[in-house]
Amino acid sequence: MAPSLLRPQVHLSDAEALKLAQLAPEVLKSNPKVFSASPLAAMFSASETGDVWTIYENLFLACLRTGDDKAASDCLERIVIRFGPTDERVMALEGLAKEAKATNNNDLDKILKEYDAILKENDANVPIAKRKVALLRSTGKITESIAALNTLLEFNTTDSEAWAELADLYLEEGLYAQAIYALEEVLVFQPNSWTTHARLGEVALMAASTSAEGSGQQYVIEALKRFARSVELCDNFLRGYYGLKLSSDKLLEGPSKGRKQQDEGFPMPDTKTIQKLNELATSKLAEIVRRYSAQEKLWQGYDADEVAAARELLSKSSAQVVR
C-alpha cells in the first residue's frame, strides 16, 4: 500500500517518510496559510476540510523525521494559527518539534521541565502527558516513564494505547506478571484484537521460561489459550499459529504427572485436545510457508523473518519426529 498523508505514519519506512516529506512544497503552495470563514471568500479559494489538518499534521511528522525543519515549522505554524497555541494537541506537536531539534540531553531536560510545568497547571492534559512518557522512555528512564504512565492511567483508564505502552515498559524491565495485567486491560477495550491475544501468549511464554515448574506450566497453558483465541479471530494469522505450536509442543513434551486441572487460571486441556491443536498449527504453518515460498499472490503479506522462523520451527519439529 502506497504511503498517504491521510493515514497514520507510525509504520512508514524511512524511504516512505522521505517520499511524503517531498510533497511539502506542493501541499503548502496549494493551500492558503489561513482559511477564511466567509462564504464569499470560500468561492474564490480552497475550502477548509478536516482532511487538510490531517495532511498538515502527517506532513509535519514526516518532515521532522527527515530533517526538513523549515517545512515542518511551516506546517506547525498553520496548525497553530487554526487551533491556537493553547490547544492540547497543538501543545504536544510543539513539544515534539522541540524534541526533534534538541541537540543534547540538557535540551531534552529543559523540554521535560516544560512538560512538568504544563501538567502542574493541568494534570489532565493527555497529549502532553504522553509526550512526557515518550521522552522519558527515549532517554532510557524506564522506571520514571512507568510512573508517569501509571499517573496518566489513573484519570484516563480507558486508554488502550496507554495500557499497551505500559505493557511494553513492564516487559523491558522483565516484569511479566505486570505486563500480562496491562495487556489484559487492553483486551477489556479491544476484546477481538487477535494481535493483543497473541502478544499476551508471547508474554506468557516468556514468563513461563523464568518461573518455577508449577507456575511455569500454568503460564504455558495460558499462552495456549491466548494463541488459540487469536487464530480463532483471524484465520491464517502466522504469529498465532506459531505460538500455538510452540505452546502445545511444550505441553506435550512436559511431564504427564503435571497434566491435571489447575487450581487457578485456565484448566489444563486433555492430551488429545492439545495434540489436535498442535496438528492444526503444524498444518497451517506448513501451508503458509509453502504458499509464501511459491510466491502465490494472495500470500505475500507476511513478514519474511516471521516466515523464516516458522520454517525453522517446522524443521526442528520434523527432526524430533525422525529421532
Summary of the structure (lengths in Angstrom):
residues: 323
radius of gyration: 24.6
end to end distance: 44.8
largest distance: 82.4
contacts: 949
relative contact order: 0.05
helix: 73%
strand: 0%
